[in-house]
Amino acid sequence: MSAATKCPFHDAFAEQRKQGDAMPINFEGEELTMLLSYEAVRDAARNFKSFSSDAPFRVPIPSEENVRTIRQLPIETDPPEHSAYVRLIKPYFRRPREEYYIDQVEDIIRAQLKHAIWVEEVEVVRELGLPLQCQALTLLLNVDESEADEWIGWGIHVFNDGDGEEKGSSLEDYIHRKLDEAEAAPPRDDFFSAMAHGDVNGRKLTRDEMVGYINLAFAGGRDTIIQSVALMLALCADRPDLLDRVRADDAIVEPAVEEFFRMSSVLTHIGRVNVCEGDVHGVPTPADRRISLCWASANFDEKAFVDADVYDPERSPNRHIAFGTGPHQCAGVDHARAIMRTLLRLLAEMQVRVEVLDAEENVESHNDYERRTGYERLVVRLSQE
């Protein structure tokens, strides 16, 4: 089976899990303790007192000291501070649960699919996934859809698609410009205005806090949504029966998408900081060493999922942790679900057939593991049956 047509999911940590719940790794010169089993990852994600997120720039892996200058909020804090920060943005990140929001997401995705069908061949990552992600983000932030045009120009990842430092600076310049405009205007119902005029525990936000919120809103779900779109199309090319099953019973959409999230786990892992020196699942770990919570390993753990390496669109229950778990669970989970459920449903409803013409995979390759995380380039032909 060629690289262009094979199933996009694989378990990169099967052999490592056989050796234990955790392992020491060297990640780009940094010694980390990587947690592998579902139980170890889940429990650590919920235990912020032992494994802290109160570590600016050190929650992402690799760390981001060279591409931004401020702490991302709310993710790089711990409760109770984290809880207060979350309350301010919750109204925006709950909107994707509403029917009107899903209808607007459908309009965006339907238009993108119609265009892709019309042009016959489309490079999914940049020509479909990127504009789809940017246009959907205007809904989440409740800003004019024309803003998406500028965001598309930043590329796949606002930090790393090209010169990382230059990209990060461009994003921060944009954020400061939008905040200046929001502070000069009366309060409105968009995300920039909420930052400019909002407060946490009765205290007005500092400019750094405003930037930290918006920075995460742009960076946190950009390449993950884009790659999820590409991976879903690759899955439908590999498993055309999936669209047949959705057409026969659209109740399968939700479990099929949750299983997709479990197996794709676009974000391989995320960092925490070990608070006290000690043994972490058999790995001696000094204080201040980073812990890797490996979602991609946990979601394939045979102890948590029967036939974990099989894509089962009707898997139930499905307690995957692709979006994390505990107080730091991804704020954009409802937005991601709205996009991917709508995409799968429309592919089925519009009788779309997906054919992969060419593919160049993204591969994370390190001393201790090698993992496919999506596509650098994915060319498909979308046609209607």
C-alpha positions as a Markdown table, in Angstrom:
| # | Residue | x | y | z |
|---|---|---|---|---|
| 1 | Met | 0.0 | 0.0 | 0.0 |
| 2 | Ser | 1.5 | 3.4 | -1.0 |
| 3 | Ala | 2.1 | 6.3 | 1.4 |
| 4 | Ala | -0.6 | 8.2 | -0.4 |
| 5 | Thr | -3.4 | 5.8 | 0.4 |
| 6 | Lys | -2.5 | 4.0 | 3.6 |
| 7 | Cys | -4.5 | 4.5 | 6.8 |
| 8 | Pro | -3.1 | 7.7 | 8.4 |
| 9 | Phe | -3.1 | 6.3 | 12.0 |
| 10 | His | -0.4 | 4.3 | 13.7 |
| 11 | Asp | 0.8 | 3.5 | 17.2 |
| 12 | Ala | 4.3 | 4.9 | 17.5 |
| 13 | Phe | 4.8 | 3.9 | 21.1 |
| 14 | Ala | 3.6 | 0.2 | 21.2 |
| 15 | Glu | 7.1 | -1.1 | 21.9 |
| 16 | Gln | 7.9 | 1.6 | 24.5 |
| 17 | Arg | 4.7 | 0.9 | 26.5 |
| 18 | Lys | 5.7 | -2.8 | 26.8 |
| 19 | Gln | 8.8 | -1.6 | 28.8 |
| 20 | Gly | 6.7 | 0.4 | 31.3 |
| 21 | Asp | 4.4 | 3.3 | 32.0 |
| 22 | Ala | 7.2 | 5.9 | 31.5 |
| 23 | Met | 10.6 | 6.3 | 29.9 |
| 24 | Pro | 13.4 | 8.9 | 29.9 |
| 25 | Ile | 13.8 | 10.6 | 26.5 |
| 26 | Asn | 16.2 | 13.2 | 25.1 |
| 27 | Phe | 14.1 | 15.7 | 23.1 |
| 28 | Glu | 16.2 | 18.1 | 21.1 |
| 29 | Gly | 18.9 | 18.1 | 23.8 |
| 30 | Glu | 16.5 | 18.3 | 26.7 |
| 31 | Glu | 16.1 | 15.4 | 29.1 |
| 32 | Leu | 12.4 | 14.6 | 29.7 |
| 33 | Thr | 10.3 | 12.0 | 31.4 |
| 34 | Met | 7.7 | 10.8 | 29.0 |
| 35 | Leu | 4.5 | 9.2 | 30.4 |
| 36 | Leu | 3.1 | 6.5 | 28.1 |
| 37 | Ser | 0.3 | 4.5 | 29.6 |
| 38 | Tyr | -3.3 | 5.8 | 29.6 |
| 39 | Glu | -3.5 | 5.7 | 33.4 |
| 40 | Ala | -0.2 | 7.5 | 34.0 |
| 41 | Val | -1.0 | 10.2 | 31.5 |
| 42 | Arg | -4.5 | 10.7 | 32.7 |
| 43 | Asp | -3.6 | 10.9 | 36.4 |
| 44 | Ala | -0.7 | 13.3 | 35.8 |
| 45 | Ala | -2.8 | 15.6 | 33.7 |
| 46 | Arg | -5.2 | 15.9 | 36.6 |
| 47 | Asn | -2.5 | 16.3 | 39.2 |
| 48 | Phe | -1.3 | 19.9 | 38.8 |
| 49 | Lys | 0.2 | 20.0 | 42.3 |
| 50 | Ser | 2.8 | 17.5 | 41.3 |
| 51 | Phe | 3.1 | 18.3 | 37.6 |
| 52 | Ser | 2.6 | 22.0 | 37.1 |
| 53 | Ser | 1.6 | 24.1 | 34.1 |
| 54 | Asp | 2.7 | 27.3 | 35.9 |
| 55 | Ala | 5.7 | 27.4 | 33.6 |
| 56 | Pro | 5.7 | 30.1 | 30.9 |
| 57 | Phe | 6.9 | 28.8 | 27.5 |
| 58 | Arg | 7.5 | 25.3 | 28.9 |
| 59 | Val | 4.1 | 23.7 | 28.4 |
| 60 | Pro | 4.5 | 23.2 | 24.6 |
| 61 | Ile | 7.0 | 20.6 | 23.5 |
| 62 | Pro | 9.4 | 21.9 | 22.2 |
| 63 | Ser | 9.4 | 25.0 | 24.4 |
| 64 | Glu | 8.7 | 28.4 | 22.9 |
| 65 | Glu | 11.0 | 30.9 | 24.5 |
| 66 | Asn | 12.4 | 31.8 | 21.0 |
| 67 | Val | 9.0 | 32.5 | 19.3 |
| 68 | Arg | 7.0 | 34.5 | 21.8 |
| 69 | Thr | 7.6 | 36.8 | 24.7 |
| 70 | Ile | 4.5 | 36.3 | 26.9 |
| 71 | Arg | 2.8 | 33.6 | 29.0 |
| 72 | Gln | -0.1 | 31.9 | 27.2 |
| 73 | Leu | -3.3 | 32.1 | 29.1 |
| 74 | Pro | -5.0 | 30.2 | 30.6 |
| 75 | Ile | -2.9 | 27.1 | 29.8 |
| 76 | Glu | 0.3 | 28.2 | 31.5 |
| 77 | Thr | -1.2 | 28.7 | 34.9 |
| 78 | Asp | -2.5 | 26.3 | 37.6 |
| 79 | Pro | -5.7 | 26.5 | 39.7 |
| 80 | Pro | -7.0 | 28.5 | 41.3 |
| 81 | Glu | -5.5 | 31.2 | 39.1 |
| 82 | His | -6.2 | 29.1 | 36.1 |
| 83 | Ser | -9.9 | 28.7 | 37.0 |
| 84 | Ala | -10.3 | 32.5 | 37.2 |
| 85 | Tyr | -8.7 | 33.0 | 33.8 |
| 86 | Val | -11.0 | 30.3 | 32.2 |
| 87 | Arg | -14.1 | 32.0 | 33.5 |
| 88 | Leu | -13.4 | 35.1 | 31.3 |
| 89 | Ile | -13.3 | 33.2 | 28.0 |
| 90 | Lys | -15.8 | 30.4 | 28.7 |
| 91 | Pro | -18.7 | 32.2 | 27.0 |
| 92 | Tyr | -16.8 | 32.3 | 23.7 |
| 93 | Phe | -15.6 | 28.7 | 23.9 |
| 94 | Arg | -19.1 | 27.4 | 24.7 |
| 95 | Arg | -20.6 | 29.0 | 21.7 |
| 96 | Pro | -19.8 | 26.0 | 19.4 |
| 97 | Arg | -22.4 | 24.0 | 21.2 |
| 98 | Glu | -25.2 | 26.2 | 19.9 |
| 99 | Glu | -27.2 | 25.4 | 16.8 |
| 100 | Tyr | -26.6 | 28.8 | 15.1 |
| 101 | Tyr | -22.9 | 28.3 | 15.4 |
| 102 | Ile | -22.9 | 24.8 | 13.9 |
| 103 | Asp | -25.0 | 26.2 | 11.0 |
| 104 | Gln | -22.4 | 28.8 | 10.3 |
| 105 | Val | -19.6 | 26.2 | 10.5 |
| 106 | Glu | -21.6 | 24.2 | 8.0 |
| 107 | Asp | -21.8 | 27.1 | 5.6 |
| 108 | Ile | -18.0 | 27.5 | 5.7 |
| 109 | Ile | -17.3 | 23.9 | 5.2 |
| 110 | Arg | -19.9 | 23.4 | 2.5 |
| 111 | Ala | -18.4 | 26.3 | 0.5 |
| 112 | Gln | -14.9 | 24.9 | 0.8 |
| 113 | Leu | -15.9 | 21.4 | -0.3 |
| 114 | Lys | -17.9 | 22.8 | -3.3 |
| 115 | His | -14.8 | 24.7 | -4.4 |
| 116 | Ala | -12.5 | 21.7 | -3.9 |
| 117 | Ile | -14.9 | 19.6 | -6.0 |
| 118 | Trp | -15.0 | 22.3 | -8.7 |
| 119 | Val | -11.2 | 22.6 | -9.1 |
| 120 | Glu | -10.9 | 18.8 | -9.2 |
| 121 | Glu | -7.6 | 18.6 | -7.4 |
| 122 | Val | -6.8 | 20.4 | -4.2 |
| 123 | Glu | -3.8 | 20.5 | -1.8 |
| 124 | Val | -5.6 | 19.9 | 1.4 |
| 125 | Val | -3.2 | 21.4 | 3.9 |
| 126 | Arg | -2.9 | 24.9 | 2.5 |
| 127 | Glu | -5.8 | 25.2 | 0.1 |
| 128 | Leu | -8.6 | 23.7 | 2.1 |
| 129 | Gly | -7.5 | 23.1 | 5.8 |
| 130 | Leu | -5.9 | 26.5 | 6.3 |
| 131 | Pro | -8.7 | 28.7 | 4.9 |
| 132 | Leu | -11.3 | 26.5 | 6.7 |
| 133 | Gln | -9.5 | 26.8 | 10.0 |
| 134 | Cys | -9.1 | 30.6 | 9.7 |
| 135 | Gln | -12.7 | 31.2 | 8.6 |
| 136 | Ala | -14.0 | 29.1 | 11.5 |
| 137 | Leu | -11.8 | 31.0 | 13.9 |
| 138 | Thr | -13.6 | 34.2 | 13.0 |
| 139 | Leu | -16.8 | 32.5 | 14.3 |
| 140 | Leu | -15.1 | 31.5 | 17.6 |
| 141 | Leu | -13.7 | 35.0 | 18.2 |
| 142 | Asn | -16.9 | 36.7 | 16.9 |
| 143 | Val | -15.0 | 39.0 | 14.5 |
| 144 | Asp | -15.6 | 39.9 | 10.9 |
| 145 | Glu | -14.9 | 37.1 | 8.4 |
| 146 | Ser | -12.6 | 39.4 | 6.4 |
| 147 | Glu | -10.0 | 39.0 | 9.2 |
| 148 | Ala | -9.4 | 35.5 | 8.0 |
| 149 | Asp | -7.6 | 36.8 | 4.9 |
| 150 | Glu | -4.8 | 38.2 | 7.0 |
| 151 | Trp | -4.6 | 35.1 | 9.1 |
| 152 | Ile | -4.3 | 32.8 | 6.1 |
| 153 | Gly | -1.2 | 34.8 | 5.1 |
| 154 | Trp | 0.6 | 33.6 | 8.3 |
| 155 | Gly | 0.8 | 30.0 | 7.0 |
| 156 | Ile | 0.1 | 26.7 | 8.7 |
| 157 | His | 1.7 | 27.4 | 12.1 |
| 158 | Val | 1.9 | 31.0 | 13.3 |
| 159 | Phe | 5.3 | 30.2 | 14.9 |
| 160 | Asn | 7.0 | 27.6 | 12.9 |
| 161 | Asp | 5.8 | 27.8 | 9.3 |
| 162 | Gly | 9.0 | 29.5 | 8.1 |
| 163 | Asp | 11.2 | 31.6 | 10.3 |
| 164 | Gly | 9.8 | 31.0 | 13.8 |
| 165 | Glu | 11.0 | 34.2 | 15.4 |
| 166 | Glu | 9.7 | 36.4 | 12.6 |
| 167 | Lys | 6.3 | 34.6 | 12.6 |
| 168 | Gly | 5.9 | 35.0 | 16.3 |
| 169 | Ser | 6.7 | 38.7 | 16.1 |
| 170 | Ser | 4.2 | 39.2 | 13.3 |
| 171 | Leu | 1.4 | 37.6 | 15.4 |
| 172 | Glu | 2.2 | 39.7 | 18.4 |
| 173 | Asp | 2.3 | 42.9 | 16.3 |
| 174 | Tyr | -1.1 | 42.0 | 15.0 |
| 175 | Ile | -2.5 | 41.3 | 18.4 |
| 176 | His | -1.3 | 44.7 | 19.8 |
| 177 | Arg | -2.8 | 46.5 | 16.8 |
| 178 | Lys | -6.2 | 44.8 | 17.4 |
| 179 | Leu | -6.0 | 45.5 | 21.2 |
| 180 | Asp | -5.2 | 49.2 | 20.5 |
| 181 | Glu | -8.3 | 49.4 | 18.3 |
| 182 | Ala | -10.5 | 47.6 | 20.9 |
| 183 | Glu | -9.3 | 49.8 | 23.8 |
| 184 | Ala | -10.1 | 52.9 | 21.8 |
| 185 | Ala | -13.7 | 51.7 | 21.1 |
| 186 | Pro | -16.7 | 51.1 | 23.4 |
| 187 | Pro | -17.1 | 47.5 | 24.5 |
| 188 | Arg | -18.3 | 45.1 | 21.9 |
| 189 | Asp | -19.0 | 41.3 | 21.8 |
| 190 | Asp | -15.9 | 40.2 | 20.0 |
| 191 | Phe | -12.9 | 38.4 | 21.7 |
| 192 | Phe | -10.5 | 41.4 | 21.3 |
| 193 | Ser | -12.9 | 43.7 | 23.1 |
| 194 | Ala | -13.5 | 41.1 | 25.8 |
| 195 | Met | -9.8 | 41.2 | 26.5 |
| 196 | Ala | -9.4 | 44.9 | 26.3 |
| 197 | His | -12.4 | 45.6 | 28.6 |
| 198 | Gly | -12.5 | 42.4 | 30.6 |
| 199 | Asp | -11.4 | 41.6 | 34.1 |
| 200 | Val | -10.3 | 38.7 | 36.3 |
| 201 | Asn | -11.5 | 38.7 | 39.9 |
| 202 | Gly | -12.5 | 42.3 | 39.5 |
| 203 | Arg | -9.0 | 43.3 | 38.2 |
| 204 | Lys | -8.5 | 44.7 | 34.7 |
| 205 | Leu | -6.2 | 42.6 | 32.6 |
| 206 | Thr | -2.7 | 43.8 | 31.9 |
| 207 | Arg | -1.6 | 44.1 | 28.3 |
| 208 | Asp | 0.6 | 41.0 | 28.7 |
| 209 | Glu | -2.4 | 39.0 | 29.9 |
| 210 | Met | -4.5 | 40.2 | 27.0 |
| 211 | Val | -1.8 | 39.2 | 24.6 |
| 212 | Gly | -1.4 | 35.8 | 26.3 |
| 213 | Tyr | -5.0 | 34.9 | 25.8 |
| 214 | Ile | -5.1 | 35.9 | 22.2 |
| 215 | Asn | -1.8 | 34.3 | 21.4 |
| 216 | Leu | -3.1 | 31.0 | 22.6 |
| 217 | Ala | -6.4 | 31.4 | 20.7 |
| 218 | Phe | -4.5 | 31.8 | 17.4 |
| 219 | Ala | -1.7 | 29.3 | 18.0 |
| 220 | Gly | -3.3 | 26.6 | 20.1 |
| 221 | Gly | -5.7 | 25.1 | 17.5 |
| 222 | Arg | -4.2 | 26.2 | 14.2 |
| 223 | Asp | -2.1 | 23.4 | 12.9 |
| 224 | Thr | -4.1 | 20.8 | 14.9 |
| 225 | Ile | -7.4 | 21.7 | 13.1 |
| 226 | Ile | -5.6 | 22.0 | 9.7 |
| 227 | Gln | -4.0 | 18.5 | 10.2 |
| 228 | Ser | -7.3 | 17.1 | 11.4 |
| 229 | Val | -9.0 | 18.1 | 8.2 |
| 230 | Ala | -6.2 | 16.5 | 6.2 |
| 231 | Leu | -6.3 | 13.3 | 8.2 |
| 232 | Met | -10.0 | 13.0 | 8.0 |
| 233 | Leu | -9.9 | 13.2 | 4.2 |
| 234 | Ala | -7.1 | 10.6 | 4.2 |
| 235 | Leu | -9.2 | 8.4 | 6.4 |
| 236 | Cys | -12.2 | 8.7 | 4.1 |
| 237 | Ala | -10.0 | 7.8 | 1.1 |
| 238 | Asp | -8.7 | 4.7 | 2.9 |
| 239 | Arg | -12.1 | 3.8 | 4.3 |
| 240 | Pro | -14.8 | 4.8 | 1.8 |
| 241 | Asp | -17.2 | 2.5 | 3.7 |
| 242 | Leu | -17.1 | 5.1 | 6.5 |
| 243 | Leu | -19.1 | 7.6 | 4.4 |
| 244 | Asp | -21.5 | 4.9 | 3.4 |
| 245 | Arg | -22.1 | 4.1 | 7.0 |
| 246 | Val | -22.7 | 7.7 | 7.9 |
| 247 | Arg | -25.2 | 8.1 | 5.0 |
| 248 | Ala | -27.0 | 5.1 | 6.3 |
| 249 | Asp | -27.1 | 6.4 | 9.8 |
| 250 | Asp | -25.9 | 9.8 | 10.7 |
| 251 | Ala | -26.0 | 8.9 | 14.4 |
| 252 | Ile | -22.6 | 7.4 | 13.8 |
| 253 | Val | -21.0 | 10.8 | 13.2 |
| 254 | Glu | -20.3 | 11.6 | 16.8 |
| 255 | Pro | -18.7 | 8.3 | 17.8 |
| 256 | Ala | -16.8 | 8.1 | 14.5 |
| 257 | Val | -15.3 | 11.6 | 15.1 |
| 258 | Glu | -14.4 | 10.7 | 18.7 |
| 259 | Glu | -12.6 | 7.6 | 17.5 |
| 260 | Phe | -10.9 | 9.8 | 14.9 |
| 261 | Phe | -9.6 | 12.1 | 17.6 |
| 262 | Arg | -8.4 | 9.1 | 19.6 |
| 263 | Met | -6.4 | 7.6 | 16.8 |
| 264 | Ser | -5.1 | 10.8 | 15.2 |
| 265 | Ser | -4.0 | 12.6 | 18.4 |
| 266 | Val | -2.5 | 15.3 | 16.3 |
| 267 | Leu | -0.7 | 16.8 | 19.3 |
| 268 | Thr | 1.7 | 14.0 | 20.3 |
| 269 | His | 2.4 | 15.4 | 23.8 |
| 270 | Ile | 2.4 | 18.4 | 26.1 |
| 271 | Gly | 4.6 | 19.4 | 28.9 |
| 272 | Arg | 4.3 | 19.8 | 32.6 |
| 273 | Val | 7.0 | 20.6 | 35.2 |
| 274 | Asn | 7.9 | 18.1 | 37.9 |
| 275 | Val | 7.5 | 19.9 | 41.2 |
| 276 | Cys | 9.4 | 17.6 | 43.6 |
| 277 | Glu | 12.3 | 15.3 | 42.9 |
| 278 | Gly | 11.3 | 11.6 | 43.0 |
| 279 | Asp | 10.4 | 8.5 | 41.1 |
| 280 | Val | 7.9 | 9.0 | 38.3 |
| 281 | His | 6.6 | 5.6 | 37.2 |
| 282 | Gly | 10.0 | 4.1 | 37.5 |
| 283 | Val | 12.0 | 7.0 | 36.1 |
| 284 | Pro | 14.1 | 9.0 | 38.6 |
| 285 | Thr | 13.0 | 12.6 | 37.9 |
| 286 | Pro | 14.6 | 15.7 | 39.5 |
| 287 | Ala | 12.5 | 18.8 | 40.4 |
| 288 | Asp | 12.0 | 21.2 | 37.5 |
| 289 | Arg | 12.5 | 18.5 | 34.8 |
| 290 | Arg | 9.7 | 18.6 | 32.3 |
| 291 | Ile | 7.2 | 15.7 | 32.1 |
| 292 | Ser | 5.8 | 14.7 | 28.7 |
| 293 | Leu | 2.2 | 13.7 | 28.8 |
| 294 | Cys | 2.1 | 11.6 | 25.7 |
| 295 | Trp | -1.5 | 11.7 | 24.5 |
| 296 | Ala | -0.6 | 9.7 | 21.3 |
| 297 | Ser | 0.6 | 6.8 | 23.4 |
| 298 | Ala | -2.1 | 6.9 | 26.0 |
| 299 | Asn | -4.8 | 6.8 | 23.4 |
| 300 | Phe | -3.4 | 3.5 | 22.0 |
| 301 | Asp | -3.0 | 1.8 | 25.3 |
| 302 | Glu | -4.4 | -1.7 | 25.1 |
| 303 | Lys | -5.3 | -1.7 | 28.8 |
| 304 | Ala | -7.7 | 1.2 | 28.2 |
| 305 | Phe | -9.0 | 0.4 | 24.7 |
| 306 | Val | -10.0 | -3.0 | 23.3 |
| 307 | Asp | -8.4 | -3.5 | 19.9 |
| 308 | Ala | -6.7 | -0.1 | 20.3 |
| 309 | Asp | -5.0 | -0.2 | 16.9 |
| 310 | Val | -8.4 | -0.7 | 15.1 |
| 311 | Tyr | -10.5 | 2.3 | 13.9 |
| 312 | Asp | -14.0 | 1.5 | 15.2 |
| 313 | Pro | -16.4 | 4.3 | 14.3 |
| 314 | Glu | -18.9 | 2.9 | 16.8 |
| 315 | Arg | -16.6 | 2.5 | 19.7 |
| 316 | Ser | -18.4 | 3.0 | 23.0 |
| 317 | Pro | -17.4 | 4.0 | 25.6 |
| 318 | Asn | -14.5 | 6.0 | 24.2 |
| 319 | Arg | -12.6 | 7.8 | 27.0 |
| 320 | His | -9.8 | 9.1 | 24.9 |
| 321 | Ile | -7.7 | 12.0 | 26.1 |
| 322 | Ala | -6.8 | 13.6 | 22.8 |
| 323 | Phe | -7.8 | 17.0 | 24.2 |
| 324 | Gly | -6.3 | 16.4 | 27.6 |
| 325 | Thr | -8.2 | 15.9 | 30.8 |
| 326 | Gly | -8.6 | 17.6 | 34.1 |
| 327 | Pro | -8.5 | 21.4 | 34.7 |
| 328 | His | -6.2 | 22.0 | 31.7 |
| 329 | Gln | -8.4 | 20.2 | 29.1 |
| 330 | Cys | -8.3 | 22.0 | 25.8 |
| 331 | Ala | -10.6 | 25.0 | 25.8 |
| 332 | Gly | -11.3 | 24.6 | 22.0 |
| 333 | Val | -12.6 | 21.1 | 22.3 |
| 334 | Asp | -16.2 | 22.1 | 21.3 |
| 335 | His | -15.0 | 24.1 | 18.4 |
| 336 | Ala | -12.9 | 21.2 | 17.1 |
| 337 | Arg | -15.8 | 18.8 | 17.5 |
| 338 | Ala | -18.2 | 21.2 | 15.6 |
| 339 | Ile | -15.7 | 21.4 | 12.7 |
| 340 | Met | -14.9 | 17.7 | 12.4 |
| 341 | Arg | -18.4 | 16.4 | 12.9 |
| 342 | Thr | -19.7 | 18.8 | 10.3 |
| 343 | Leu | -17.0 | 17.9 | 7.9 |
| 344 | Leu | -17.7 | 14.2 | 8.1 |
| 345 | Arg | -21.4 | 14.7 | 7.9 |
| 346 | Leu | -21.1 | 16.9 | 4.8 |
| 347 | Leu | -18.7 | 14.6 | 3.0 |
| 348 | Ala | -21.4 | 11.9 | 3.4 |
| 349 | Glu | -24.3 | 14.1 | 2.6 |
| 350 | Met | -22.7 | 15.6 | -0.5 |
| 351 | Gln | -21.9 | 12.1 | -1.8 |
| 352 | Val | -18.2 | 13.0 | -1.9 |
| 353 | Arg | -15.6 | 10.4 | -3.0 |
| 354 | Val | -12.0 | 11.2 | -1.9 |
| 355 | Glu | -9.0 | 10.0 | -3.9 |
| 356 | Val | -5.5 | 10.7 | -2.7 |
| 357 | Leu | -3.2 | 11.7 | -5.6 |
| 358 | Asp | 0.0 | 12.6 | -3.8 |
| 359 | Ala | 1.1 | 12.8 | -0.2 |
| 360 | Glu | 4.1 | 14.0 | 1.8 |
| 361 | Glu | 3.8 | 13.0 | 5.4 |
| 362 | Asn | 4.8 | 15.0 | 8.5 |
| 363 | Val | 7.1 | 12.8 | 10.6 |
| 364 | Glu | 8.3 | 13.6 | 14.1 |
| 365 | Ser | 11.6 | 11.9 | 14.3 |
| 366 | His | 13.6 | 11.9 | 17.5 |
| 367 | Asn | 16.1 | 9.6 | 19.2 |
| 368 | Asp | 13.4 | 7.7 | 21.1 |
| 369 | Tyr | 10.4 | 7.6 | 18.7 |
| 370 | Glu | 9.2 | 8.3 | 15.2 |
| 371 | Arg | 5.6 | 9.3 | 14.6 |
| 372 | Arg | 3.5 | 10.4 | 11.6 |
| 373 | Thr | 1.5 | 13.5 | 12.7 |
| 374 | Gly | -0.3 | 14.5 | 9.5 |
| 375 | Tyr | 0.8 | 15.9 | 6.2 |
| 376 | Glu | 3.2 | 18.5 | 4.8 |
| 377 | Arg | 1.3 | 18.1 | 1.6 |
| 378 | Leu | -1.8 | 16.1 | 0.6 |
| 379 | Val | -3.2 | 16.4 | -2.9 |
| 380 | Val | -6.7 | 14.9 | -3.3 |
| 381 | Arg | -9.4 | 14.7 | -5.9 |
| 382 | Leu | -12.9 | 15.2 | -4.6 |
| 383 | Ser | -15.7 | 14.1 | -6.8 |
| 384 | Gln | -19.4 | 13.5 | -6.3 |
| 385 | Glu | -20.8 | 10.0 | -6.8 |
